[in-house]
Amino acid sequence: MHHILRFFSNNGPFFTWLVLAIFSIVLLGHSDPYHRSVWLGGANVVSGGVNEMADGVSGYFGLRTVNAELMARLATVEEENQHLRRELQQRADVDSVLKNPRSYTYTVAHVVDNSIVRSANYLVINRGENDSIRIGMGVADQNGVVGFVSQVSGDYAQVISVLNPMFQLSVCLKSSQSTGTLVWKGESPLYAHIEDLPRNLAYEIGDTVVTSGFGNAFPRGVPVGRISELVSSDNNNFLSFKVELFTHFDRLNDVYVIQNNEPCPF
């Protein structure tokens, strides 16, 4: 308290001048219309500036809130957009892989078990008789041929993999009508072989191999792989090729069971 009194005592002349100045300004603003308008105008300018600054500050923080809300909405929209893109891409992949005429339909299934290192490999999918899955139906993924349905229960089906010596499929070069047989000889999960192609067949290393459409399980044109090398054949009248498979059997996740709407014998 002593320090406060000393402060006012030491600065008494200044505070006296300040009080008198304020009093004079108030009297001037009320004594004459002109001076009153000037005084009010100045007060309005000051108060308007303060209000504008306050509005700007509140607007800034308001914009930050709105911006945060917009970003959250954009994130939601982007998630929905990505989901839609995945859906569209999946459908495009199915169409490009299967290239199916109207006589073929397909059912999406998830691989729940898979083997690739055995001498005879199988996989299990989570679709069965209750989903209209039948023995003999072809199975593919977005990259290419996977196998045939070999056994079916109510909710599951066993698929004989391309990586199985019992698997055989009629195939051809994409640019040719000549057909051969796709077989697996147990060498690698990355490769299979085509046998019994005519010796006069025009080919190049790297040519694409697709399903021929014979056998009813697959429509023509489902990708299988590409020719990696010519191998010797026991029959001099035919060619045999080693084929690099398009399907990544070590990363199988979702597949498509292909249904021929006509009877499909196994």
N, C-alpha and C positions, 0 to 999 in steps of 0.2 A: 504493500500500500504506500509506503514511504517513497519507493522508486517511482510509482505512478504519479504521485503528487509532484515530485521533483521534475518529472518529464513535462507535465503541463506548466509548471512554474517557469522552467527554462524556455519553453516554446510558447509562452503566453501571447506575445505580439502576433505570431503567425496565426494562431487559432482565432484571435480577435479579428484579424483581417479577413480570415476565411468566413467567419460568421457574418460580418458586415457585407462582404461581397455577395454572399448568397442572398441575404436580405435585400440588397439593392437590386439584384437581378429579378427577384420575385416582384418587388414593387414596380420595376420597370415594365415587366411583362403584363402587369395589371393596370397600369396608369394610362397607357396610350394604345389605341387599336393597332397601330403599325408595329410598335415594339412588341405588343402582345403576339401578333402574327409571326413576327420573326422568332420570338422566344419559343412559341409552340412549334413552329417549323423546325427549329433546331432540335427541340425535344423529340419531335417525331422522327427526324433523321437518325438521332442517336438510338431511340428505341427501335426504329425500323431496322437499323443495322444490327442491333443486338438480336432482334427477333429473326432476322435473316440468317445470322450466324447460328442461332439456336436451331432454326429449321434445317440449315445445312448439316449441322452436327447430327441432329436427330435423323435427317434424311440419309446421311452417310451410314449410320448404324442400321437404319431401316433397310437401306439397299443391301447392306451386308446380310441382313436376315433374309431378304427376298432372294439374294444371290445364292445363299446357302440352300434355300428351299428349291430354287431352280436347278441347282447342281444335283440335289437329291433326286428331283424328278427326272433330270437328264440321265442320271445313273440308272434309274429304274427303266426308263425308255431304252437305254442302251442294252441293259440286260434282256429286255423283251425283244429288242432288235436282234441281238446275238442269238437268242433262242429261235427266233423266226428264221434267221440265216441258217442255223444248224438244221432246222426242219426242212427248209427249202433245199439245202445242200444234200441232205440225206435222201430226199425224194429225187433230186437230180442224179445222185450217184446210183440210186436203184434203177432209174430209167436208163442211164447210160450203161450200167453193167448188164442188166437183164435184157434190154431191148426187146421186151416181150410183146408179141401180138396179143390180141384180146383173148386168145384161148388159154393164156397163162395168167395166173395170179400169184401173189406171194404173201408170206406171213413172216413178220420179223420175230426172231428168237434170240435169246441170250445163251451164250456158251457157258455151261456150268462146270464142265470137265473136259479136258483135252490132253492128248498125249502126242508127242512127236518123235520120241527117241526109241520107241519099241519097234520090233520087227513088223508088227501089224498094228496100226494106230487107229483109234476111234475118238469121237467126241460125243458129249451129251448136251442136248439143248433143252430149254425149259418150255417146250411146246410138244403136245402129244395128240392122242386121239380126240380129246376134248376140244382141240383147236383145229380139227380136220386134217391133221398130219397123218400121212399114210406111208407105208413102206414103199421105197422106190422113188420117192420125190427127190429132186435135186436140191442141193444146198450150196449157196454162194455167199460171199460177202462183197463189200464195195470194190474189192480188187479183182476178184475172180472166183473160179470154181473151188469149192471146199470138199464136197463129197456127195454121197447118197444116204438117205434115211434107210437104216437096215433093221431096226427094231423100234416098236412103239408101245408106250404104256399110256395111261390116262393123261398125265401132265408132262411127260418127258419122252424124248426120242433119242435113240442112239444113231449116230451117223458114222458110216464107214468113210474114213478120210482118204483123200488122194494119196496120203502117205501110208498106203496099205497095199501089199501085193495082190490082194483080191480085187482092188479097184481097177476098173477098166472103163474108158470113156471114148466115144467116137469124136475125133477132133479133125480140124483142117487148118491150113494156113488161111489167114484173113483174106488174102488175095487169090485164093484157089478154091476150086470145087473138089479137089482130090482129098480123100479122107484117110486117116490113119488111126491108130489106137494109142491112147495115153495110158502108160503104165508106170508104176513106181518100183524101182529095183532095190530099195533099201539103202541107197548110198548116202543121201542127204535130205533133210527136210526142205532144202532150197531148190531141188532139181527133180525132174521126172524125165521120162523118155517117150518119144513117139516112134512107133513101129509101123511097118507095112505101108509106108508112103511109096508111090510109084517112083522108080528110079529116074524117069524122064521129067520129074517135077522141077520146075524152075523155082529156085529159092535163094535167099541171102541170109547170112548170119544176122540175127536181130529181127527177123520176120516175126510177126505176131501170130500166135496160135490161139484159136477160138474153138468153141464147141460147134459141131457140124449140124446139130439139130436132129440127128438120128437118135432113136432110142427113147424119145418122149419125155425124158426127165428134164432136159434143158432145151430152151429155144436155141436157134442158131445165133452165134455171135457173142456168147458169154466169154469174156477173156479167160485165158488159161495161163499163158506165159509167152516167152520169146525164145527163139532158137539160139542156143549158145554155141553149139558145135555139132558137126557131123560125126557120127560114130560108126564103126564097122558093123555090118549086118551079116547074120548067118545066111541070109537069102540074098543072092546077088541081084535079084529082080526088084528088090525094094530098098528104100532108104530108111535109116534110123537116125533120129536126132536126140541130142540132149537138150532139155528145155528148162530154162530158168523160170520158176513159177512166180506168178504175180502175187498170189496169196501168201501173206506172212503168217504161217501156221503157229509160230511162237507168240503171236500177238492177237489171236482171234478173240473177239469180244461179242459183237452182234453179227448175226448172219440172216440170210433170207431163204426161207424154204419155198421152193418153186412148185406150184401146183399146176399140172396140166389138167384142164377141165375135161379132157377125154381120159378114158382108162389108161393108167400108166403101169404096165407090167414091170416087175423087177427082174 
